[in-house]
Amino acid sequence: MARKELRQKFLEADMGITGANFAVAETGTIVLSPTKATGGWSPRFRASTWRSWAWEKVIPTMTDLMVFLSILARSATGQKLSSYTTLVRGPRQPGEVEGPEELHLILMDNGRTRQIAGTLREALYCLRCGACLNVCPVYRQIGGHAYGYT
């Protein structure tokens, strides 16, 4: 139903707004690893793409990224690696057929820098993979209710 109703709207939109799973400081690469293929539509076909993510999701190097992608995919969907991972390194260059003409990046804090020295520092370790409903890969807790709520 969503494909039938939304695909044409996706294709006709001038702008795409989505989050990002990670950013790689070494290369300036934005990493998208959705659990379904629609997450890759925005950077490919839009004149303007906006990406937002939290600062603790900035990974130092591409080597470090491989570790995080492996953990994310195994935890979220049980795969070795997500088949939909997209790496974006900026706006479309002359001669390229895919990619946005403009790429705008929004780095979110939302009070996270205050938490570095705070009592909730460990919350910044969360990959936001959704595995906490089964077994959390970071805290090793079983079931989302182990935290008091899901």
N, C-alpha and C positions, 0 to 999 in steps of 0.2 A: 504494500500500500504506500509506504513512504517513497519507494523508488518511483512509483507511478505518479504520485502527486508532487514530489519535491525535485526530482532530477532536472526538469526543465528550468525550474526556478534557480537551482544551483548554477546551471549553465548560463543563464541570462544575467546573473548578478554582476555588478561592477566591482564589488568589494567583498572580501572575505575576512571574517574575524574568527580566530580560533586561538586556542592555547598552544603550548608546546610542552613536550615532555622534558627536554633538556636543552641546554645550550653549551657549546664547547668553547671555552675561553681561548684555547690555542689557535683555533681556526676561524672563530666567529660563526660557526655552523649552528643553525637551529635544527633541532631534531623532533620530528613528529612520529609517534608510534601509536596510532589509534588501533582499536581492536577491530575496526572495520574499514573498508576502503574509502569511505567518504571523507575522512580526515585529510587525504591527499588532494582533494579537489581544489581547495582554496588556494594553495600556492601555485598550482599549475595554470589555472584559467582566468584568474582575476587581474584586472588592471591594477588594483591596489589590495595588498594583503596586510593585515595587522595581526601580530603575534604577541601573546602575553604569557609570562611564566614567572615563577617565584625565584628570587635570587639564589636560594639554596639548591636549585636545580642546575646551576652553572657547574659543569664538569671541567676539570683542568685540561685534559688531553683526549684525543681520539681513542687512545688505548684505554683510558678510564671509561670512556663511553661504552666500549664493548662489554665491560663488566656490568654496567648499569642496564644496558639493553637486555642482556641475558637474564638478569634478575627480574626485570620488569616483565618480560614476556613469559617466563616460567611461572611467575607469581600470578599474573593477571589471567592468562589463558592456557597455561600449561605447555606452551610451545617452547622450542629451543630459542627461536628468534621470531619476532613478529614479521609476517610477510608484507606488511604495509608500512614499514619504516621509511620515512622520507627525510633526506638531509637537504636543507636549504641554506645556501651561502650568499644570499643577496638577491637583488632584483635581476630580472632577465637581462642578459648581455646581448649586444648586437649579434644577429645570426642564430640565436637560440629560439626555439619554437615554443618552449614551455617556461613557465615562471612568471611571477608578477612584474609589472612595469615599475611598481613602487613597493617597497617593503618597509613597514613601520614596526618597530620593536618596543614593547612596553615591559619593563622589568618591575615586578611587583614586590613590595615589602610587606604591607599589611601588618606591621608590628613585629615582623620576624626578627629584625635586628635587636630589638629589646629582649627577645627570648634567648639570645646566645648566652647571656650570663644569668638567665632566669631559671626558675624551677621547671619550666616546660621545654627546656633545651632539646631533650630527646625527641620531642614531637617533630623537630626539623629533620629527623632521619627518615621519616615516612616517605616512601616512594609514590604514594597515592595510586597504587596498582589495583586496589580493590580486593586483594587476597585476604584481608583481615576477616572477611566473612568465612574463610576456611582456616588457613594458617598464615599468620603474619611473618614474612621473611625477615623482617628487621627485629621485631621484638619476640619472635617465637611463641606467640600466643595462639591458642586454638579457638577459633570461632569469634565472630565480631562482638558477641555479648561479653567476652572476657574484659572488655574495656568499659562496660557499663551500658553501652548502647552501640548500635552499628552505624 
